Amino acid sequence: MSSSEVRNGEVGLFGELQSEPSEARTTGILPSQTIKELIARNQITGNRPIAEEQIQPASLDLRLGDIAHRVRASFLPGPSGTVESKIKELRMTRVDLTSAAVFEKDCVYIVPLLEELHLPSGISGKANPKSTTGRLDIFTRLITDYGVEFDRVPAGYAGKLYAEIVPRTFTVGIRAGMKLSQLRFVQGIADSQDKDIKKLDREQTLVYMDEDVPTRRDWTEA
């Protein structure tokens, strides 16, 4: 197999994702190629242009906006409420993130993100902190309007995104444009049961192992 074949997407580890149109895929986490398609169709937009460096192999880095709101407590807006309406109820003070700003330890801040979504009906989202965020012990999770779960974007969601941020160990410096979390996009219902994974392994061999290497079962039976 030549390197040119891999580059052209004719064959290779993920060649099927490179060659087939996104409409032909069924369920699962969307790759960077499809994220770029969503951006090109304005189904993912930003108050500032989305940079190439934000697009990861299977996720999109999310950027903090210019203003943070320190609030009295963590919240979810619920199925009949918006994040902005809850902020008005719970806000203690505004923090300008365009200059040097400090988030106090154990205080709750809500930051509107620069990205906004207009997702198709079959695509949802799952958010998680970036690894650097965890190493700094900054607790963060995603909130949406009418949301009933943290870090989840319902299929077909159209609206703004917000980050809840709570420094756990240190007082931290925060500025606009920082990327503390990332969002994966899911087409269909991608959850798999153990029986489905075992069946797929029997059919396509997901895990390879030398025959002379003892398995967990060998150790148990010894």
C-alpha positions as CSV (number, residue, x, y, z in Angstrom):
1,M,0.0,0.0,0.0
2,S,1.5,3.3,-1.1
3,S,1.5,6.5,0.9
4,S,-0.3,8.3,-2.0
5,E,-3.2,5.8,-1.6
6,V,-3.5,6.7,2.1
7,R,-3.3,10.5,1.3
8,N,-6.0,10.2,-1.4
9,G,-8.3,8.3,1.0
10,E,-8.6,5.3,-1.4
11,V,-7.6,2.8,1.3
12,G,-6.3,3.1,4.8
13,L,-7.3,2.9,8.5
14,F,-10.1,5.4,8.2
15,G,-10.4,5.5,4.4
16,E,-14.1,4.7,4.5
17,L,-14.7,8.0,6.4
18,Q,-12.7,10.0,3.9
19,S,-14.4,8.6,0.8
20,E,-18.1,8.3,1.7
21,P,-20.3,11.3,2.0
22,S,-21.5,12.2,5.5
23,E,-25.1,11.5,4.5
24,A,-24.2,7.8,4.0
25,R,-23.0,7.3,7.6
26,T,-25.4,5.9,10.2
27,T,-24.4,6.5,13.8
28,G,-21.3,7.5,15.8
29,I,-19.0,10.3,16.6
30,L,-18.5,12.7,13.7
31,P,-14.9,13.1,12.4
32,S,-13.2,16.4,11.6
33,Q,-14.2,16.2,7.9
34,T,-17.9,16.3,8.9
35,I,-17.3,19.0,11.5
36,K,-15.9,21.2,8.7
37,E,-19.0,20.4,6.6
38,L,-21.2,21.6,9.5
39,I,-19.1,24.8,9.8
40,A,-19.3,25.4,6.0
41,R,-23.1,25.0,6.1
42,N,-23.3,27.5,9.1
43,Q,-24.7,24.8,11.4
44,I,-21.8,25.6,13.6
45,T,-21.0,29.4,13.8
46,G,-19.0,31.8,15.9
47,N,-19.0,35.4,16.9
48,R,-15.5,35.3,15.5
49,P,-14.4,33.0,12.7
50,I,-13.7,29.4,13.8
51,A,-10.0,28.7,13.5
52,E,-8.6,25.6,12.0
53,E,-6.7,24.8,15.2
54,Q,-10.0,24.4,17.0
55,I,-11.0,21.4,14.9
56,Q,-9.6,18.2,16.4
57,P,-9.8,14.7,14.8
58,A,-13.3,14.1,16.4
59,S,-14.2,17.2,18.4
60,L,-14.3,21.0,18.3
61,D,-12.6,23.2,20.9
62,L,-14.9,25.8,22.4
63,R,-13.8,29.4,23.2
64,L,-14.7,31.6,26.1
65,G,-16.5,34.9,25.2
66,D,-15.8,38.4,26.5
67,I,-17.9,38.5,29.6
68,A,-18.3,36.2,32.6
69,H,-21.1,36.2,35.2
70,R,-20.4,35.3,38.8
71,V,-23.5,33.6,40.1
72,R,-24.7,32.4,43.5
73,A,-24.9,28.7,42.6
74,S,-24.7,26.2,39.8
75,F,-27.9,25.7,37.8
76,L,-29.7,24.1,34.8
77,P,-32.3,26.3,33.1
78,G,-34.8,23.4,32.7
79,P,-37.1,22.7,29.7
80,S,-38.9,26.0,29.9
81,G,-36.0,28.4,30.7
82,T,-33.0,30.0,29.1
83,V,-29.5,30.4,30.5
84,E,-29.7,34.2,30.3
85,S,-32.9,34.3,32.4
86,K,-31.3,32.2,35.1
87,I,-28.2,34.4,35.1
88,K,-30.4,37.5,35.7
89,E,-31.9,35.7,38.8
90,L,-28.6,34.5,40.2
91,R,-25.9,37.0,39.1
92,M,-23.7,38.6,41.7
93,T,-21.3,40.5,39.3
94,R,-20.0,40.7,35.8
95,V,-16.3,40.1,34.9
96,D,-14.7,41.6,31.8
97,L,-12.6,38.9,30.2
98,T,-11.0,41.1,27.5
99,S,-8.4,42.2,30.0
100,A,-6.7,40.5,33.0
101,A,-9.4,38.7,35.0
102,V,-9.3,36.4,38.0
103,F,-11.8,33.6,38.9
104,E,-11.8,33.0,42.7
105,K,-11.5,29.5,44.1
106,D,-14.8,27.7,44.7
107,C,-16.9,30.4,43.0
108,V,-19.3,29.7,40.2
109,Y,-19.0,31.6,36.9
110,I,-21.0,31.3,33.7
111,V,-19.4,32.4,30.5
112,P,-21.2,32.7,27.1
113,L,-19.1,30.9,24.5
114,L,-18.2,32.3,21.1
115,E,-19.7,29.3,19.3
116,E,-23.4,28.8,18.4
117,L,-25.1,25.8,17.0
118,H,-27.9,25.2,14.5
119,L,-27.7,21.4,14.3
120,P,-29.7,19.1,12.0
121,S,-32.3,17.0,13.7
122,G,-30.2,13.8,13.7
123,I,-27.1,15.3,15.3
124,S,-26.5,15.9,19.0
125,G,-23.4,16.8,21.1
126,K,-21.4,15.7,24.1
127,A,-19.0,18.0,25.8
128,N,-16.1,17.4,28.2
129,P,-13.2,19.4,29.6
130,K,-9.9,19.5,27.8
131,S,-7.1,17.6,29.5
132,T,-5.2,20.8,30.4
133,T,-8.3,22.0,32.2
134,G,-8.4,18.9,34.4
135,R,-4.7,19.2,35.3
136,L,-5.3,22.8,36.6
137,D,-8.3,21.4,38.6
138,I,-10.7,23.8,36.9
139,F,-14.2,22.3,37.0
140,T,-16.1,23.1,33.8
141,R,-19.2,21.9,32.1
142,L,-21.4,22.9,29.2
143,I,-25.0,24.4,29.5
144,T,-27.6,25.0,26.8
145,D,-30.9,26.9,26.8
146,Y,-33.7,24.7,28.0
147,G,-31.1,22.1,29.1
148,V,-31.9,19.4,31.6
149,E,-28.4,17.8,31.5
150,F,-24.9,19.3,31.8
151,D,-22.5,18.6,28.9
152,R,-25.3,17.4,26.6
153,V,-26.6,19.2,23.5
154,P,-29.9,17.7,22.3
155,A,-30.3,16.7,18.6
156,G,-31.4,19.6,16.4
157,Y,-30.4,22.2,19.0
158,A,-30.3,25.8,17.8
159,G,-28.9,28.4,20.2
160,K,-26.1,29.6,22.3
161,L,-23.6,27.7,24.4
162,Y,-22.4,28.5,27.9
163,A,-19.6,27.2,30.1
164,E,-19.9,26.9,33.9
165,I,-16.5,27.3,35.4
166,V,-15.5,26.6,39.1
167,P,-11.8,26.8,40.1
168,R,-11.3,24.0,42.6
169,T,-7.8,24.4,44.0
170,F,-6.4,27.7,42.8
171,T,-7.5,31.2,42.0
172,V,-7.0,31.3,38.2
173,G,-6.5,33.9,35.5
174,I,-9.1,33.6,32.7
175,R,-9.3,35.5,29.5
176,A,-11.5,35.7,26.4
177,G,-10.7,33.1,23.7
178,M,-9.4,30.4,26.1
179,K,-10.4,26.9,25.2
180,L,-11.3,24.9,28.4
181,S,-13.7,22.4,26.9
182,Q,-14.4,20.5,23.7
183,L,-17.6,19.3,22.0
184,R,-18.1,16.0,20.1
185,F,-20.9,15.7,17.6
186,V,-22.9,12.5,17.5
187,Q,-25.0,11.3,14.6
188,G,-27.9,9.1,15.6
189,I,-27.9,7.0,18.8
190,A,-24.3,5.8,19.2
191,D,-24.5,4.0,22.5
192,S,-23.4,0.4,22.2
193,Q,-24.3,-2.6,24.4
194,D,-21.6,-5.1,25.4
195,K,-23.4,-7.8,23.3
196,D,-23.1,-5.6,20.2
197,I,-19.4,-5.0,20.7
198,K,-18.8,-8.7,21.2
199,K,-20.7,-9.5,18.1
200,L,-18.7,-6.9,16.1
201,D,-15.5,-8.3,17.5
202,R,-16.4,-11.8,16.3
203,E,-17.2,-10.5,12.8
204,Q,-14.4,-8.0,12.3
205,T,-11.8,-8.6,15.1
206,L,-11.6,-5.4,17.0
207,V,-8.8,-6.6,19.3
208,Y,-5.7,-8.5,18.2
209,M,-3.6,-10.6,20.5
210,D,-0.7,-13.1,20.0
211,E,-1.9,-16.6,20.8
212,D,1.0,-17.2,23.3
213,V,0.1,-14.1,25.4
214,P,-2.1,-15.2,28.4
215,T,-5.5,-13.6,28.5
216,R,-7.5,-12.5,31.5
217,R,-9.4,-15.8,31.3
218,D,-6.1,-17.8,31.4
219,W,-5.0,-16.1,34.5
220,T,-8.4,-16.7,36.2
221,E,-8.4,-20.4,35.3
222,A,-4.8,-21.0,36.3
